Amino acid sequence: MPAVRLLPTEDAQDLIDLTREICAKDLAPQVDEMERAAEFPRDAFRLLGKTGLLSLPYPEEYGGGGQPYEVYLQVVEEIATVWMSVAVGVSVHSLTCYPVASWATVAQREALLPGMLGGDQLGAYCLSEPMSGSDVGSMTTRATLEPSGDAYRIRGTKAWISHAGHADFYTSFVRTSDDGSRGLSCFVVPADAAGIEFAPAERKMGLASDTVRQVVFDGTPVDADRRVGEEGQGMAIALAALDSGRLGIAAAATGLAQAALDAATAYAKEREQFGRPIGDFQGIAFMLADMEAAVTSARATYLHAARLRDAGRAFSTQAAVAKLVCTDNAMRVTTDAIQVLGGAGYTQDFPLERYFREAKVTQIFEGTNQIQRLVISRQLLKNT
Ligand SMILES: Cc1cc2nc3c(=O)[nH]c(=O)nc-3n(C[C@H](O)[C@H](O)[C@H](O)COP(=O)(O)OP(=O)(O)OC[C@H]3O[C@@H](n4cnc5c(N)ncnc54)[C@H](O)[C@@H]3O)c2cc1C
């Protein structure tokens, strides 16, 4: 059942309608096969780019959609009801554009943003490393300024990079000094720069179409004017980007949970045992009611954070709350949805087992849910 949405404008309703149409006509027919084959859906991103759905929350003057975050996130949620890897990819692309849109000079914005937002390009976000996951400040990949002062050379390995090998640019956080988390800087590395290598794709539990690889920078030269912000501002930029990015994951997790609820509800109406549809049994009906409550409250939670962001208010803690609530709810709803289907839910004849595997990663990436609890509790307990 399509989610009931209160949208701020008619434009926003048109965007939701367009998204639903693309989902039904273009994405739904290929998702099963593409996920089974672990194929990267580059054409799907091209289509979303062509229709303007890939860069909705960025300024129109640079080629973005000029939409509030609350609208952009609901589009991500709609995509996730059909294809989680694509919804996550839209969120990742948005994350990769954020540093330039919010921290770059006007000259850098004019040079880089029209391409990044134009629909043809896709970005990757290089923060994690093999030995630096939650502890971002311990990263060792390093950019060294050339004696000429015109360019840096980057050396080191980034891990778990979504879109690696398919992306057109790599928004990368690397060390420019030994000053701990104050020694990081942000660079936008073009995919055709020399000395970029990719490890084989990770063999993941789910989200198969989201290709994830290590990216090895082997003395990769990057022009100095592709450094975004000052040297040492990298950590602040990365964390600010993640505040917004986490809302994309929260919205995607909500769409995934909605899809699981819809599939479970339809099955409960059809499947009969003891001479009645299983939905007639309170044990099943109440499980569905709890799932509906989880999805609806997840949506309200991410929309609250988004509306704070749109109003220019502080939203970092609410973004962490939204990521935590929406992804934990998605895990619970997808688990219960399998239970509603019984044995059928445990087979690949239904998409529930895929939803369950996809839900798990939402509790892990863009800051594990332990890290979200850390962000929330630190805010609660800090001395004012
Ligand atoms: C499918 C997928 C796609 C990804 N895409 C990207 C991407 O595009 N770009 C990118 O940069 N990264 C990406 N990541 C990496 C992801 O962000 C990290 O996996 C995540 O941040 C956790 O880091 P880690 O795996 O090293 O776990 P670790 O940091 O080693 O954590 C292991 C466990 O310890 C817990 N833990 C760690 N520190 C604390 C603490 N202080 N308090 C309590 N518990 C703690 C964690 O919660 C976790 O349960 C992706 C990961 C996956 C699985």
The ligand as a Tripos MOL2 file, in Angstrom:
@<TRIPOS>MOLECULE
LIG
   53    58     1     0     0
SMALL
NO_CHARGES

@<TRIPOS>ATOM
      1 C1         27.7970   -2.6870    2.4800 C.3       1 LIG1
      2 C2         28.6620   -1.6190    3.0690 C.ar      1 LIG1
      3 C3         28.8590   -0.4300    2.3760 C.ar      1 LIG1
      4 C4         29.6930    0.5540    2.8900 C.ar      1 LIG1
      5 N1         29.9110    1.6910    2.1610 N.ar      1 LIG1
      6 C5         30.8520    2.5740    2.5960 C.ar      1 LIG1
      7 C6         31.2220    3.6900    1.7690 C.ar      1 LIG1
      8 O1         30.6840    3.8890    0.6730 O.2       1 LIG1
      9 N2         32.1930    4.5100    2.2210 N.ar      1 LIG1
     10 C7         32.8220    4.3310    3.4140 C.ar      1 LIG1
     11 O2         33.6910    5.1270    3.7480 O.2       1 LIG1
     12 N3         32.4830    3.2820    4.2210 N.ar      1 LIG1
     13 C8         31.5280    2.4060    3.8320 C.ar      1 LIG1
     14 N4         31.2000    1.3170    4.6260 N.ar      1 LIG1
     15 C9         31.9100    1.1230    5.8890 C.3       1 LIG1
     16 C10        31.0520    1.3370    7.1150 C.3       1 LIG1
     17 O3         30.7610    2.6920    7.2780 O.3       1 LIG1
     18 C11        31.7820    0.7010    8.3020 C.3       1 LIG1
     19 O4         31.6660   -0.7050    8.1520 O.3       1 LIG1
     20 C12        31.2350    1.1590    9.6310 C.3       1 LIG1
     21 O5         31.5150    2.5110    9.8500 O.3       1 LIG1
     22 C13        31.8150    0.3390   10.8020 C.3       1 LIG1
     23 O6         33.2020    0.2280   10.7140 O.3       1 LIG1
     24 P1         33.8770   -1.2240   10.8300 P.3       1 LIG1
     25 O7         33.1800   -2.1350    9.8910 O.co2     1 LIG1
     26 O8         35.3410   -1.0570   10.6910 O.co2     1 LIG1
     27 O9         33.5210   -1.7200   12.2800 O.3       1 LIG1
     28 P2         34.3160   -1.3890   13.6260 P.3       1 LIG1
     29 O10        34.4940    0.0800   13.7690 O.co2     1 LIG1
     30 O11        35.5170   -2.2460   13.7060 O.co2     1 LIG1
     31 O12        33.2660   -1.8480   14.7100 O.3       1 LIG1
     32 C14        33.0840   -3.2190   15.0900 C.3       1 LIG1
     33 C15        32.0260   -3.2640   16.2100 C.3       1 LIG1
     34 O13        32.4870   -2.4930   17.3340 O.3       1 LIG1
     35 C16        31.5380   -1.5050   17.6720 C.3       1 LIG1
     36 N5         32.2090   -0.2950   18.1500 N.ar      1 LIG1
     37 C17        33.2800    0.3540   17.6050 C.ar      1 LIG1
     38 N6         33.6030    1.4320   18.3290 N.ar      1 LIG1
     39 C18        32.7130    1.4860   19.3630 C.ar      1 LIG1
     40 C19        32.5080    2.3670   20.4520 C.ar      1 LIG1
     41 N7         33.2690    3.4440   20.6520 N.pl3     1 LIG1
     42 N8         31.4890    2.1020   21.3070 N.ar      1 LIG1
     43 C20        30.6880    1.0030   21.1390 C.ar      1 LIG1
     44 N9         30.8320    0.1520   20.1080 N.ar      1 LIG1
     45 C21        31.8180    0.3760   19.2440 C.ar      1 LIG1
     46 C22        30.7710   -1.2320   16.3720 C.3       1 LIG1
     47 O14        29.4910   -0.6710   16.6320 O.3       1 LIG1
     48 C23        30.6990   -2.6330   15.7760 C.3       1 LIG1
     49 O15        29.6300   -3.3280   16.3760 O.3       1 LIG1
     50 C24        30.3300    0.3470    4.1420 C.ar      1 LIG1
     51 C25        30.1200   -0.8480    4.8540 C.ar      1 LIG1
     52 C26        29.3180   -1.8230    4.3350 C.ar      1 LIG1
     53 C27        29.1460   -3.1070    5.1120 C.3       1 LIG1
@<TRIPOS>BOND
     1     1     2 1
     2     2     3 ar
     3     2    52 ar
     4     3     4 ar
     5     4     5 ar
     6     4    50 ar
     7     5     6 ar
     8     6     7 ar
     9     6    13 1
    10     7     8 2
    11     7     9 ar
    12     9    10 ar
    13    10    11 2
    14    10    12 ar
    15    12    13 ar
    16    13    14 ar
    17    14    15 1
    18    14    50 ar
    19    15    16 1
    20    16    17 1
    21    16    18 1
    22    18    19 1
    23    18    20 1
    24    20    21 1
    25    20    22 1
    26    22    23 1
    27    23    24 1
    28    24    25 2
    29    24    26 1
    30    24    27 1
    31    27    28 1
    32    28    29 2
    33    28    30 1
    34    28    31 1
    35    31    32 1
    36    32    33 1
    37    33    34 1
    38    33    48 1
    39    34    35 1
    40    35    36 1
    41    35    46 1
    42    36    37 ar
    43    36    45 ar
    44    37    38 ar
    45    38    39 ar
    46    39    40 ar
    47    39    45 ar
    48    40    41 1
    49    40    42 ar
    50    42    43 ar
    51    43    44 ar
    52    44    45 ar
    53    46    47 1
    54    46    48 1
    55    48    49 1
    56    50    51 ar
    57    51    52 ar
    58    52    53 1
@<TRIPOS>SUBSTRUCTURE
     1 LIG1         1 GROUP 0 **** ****
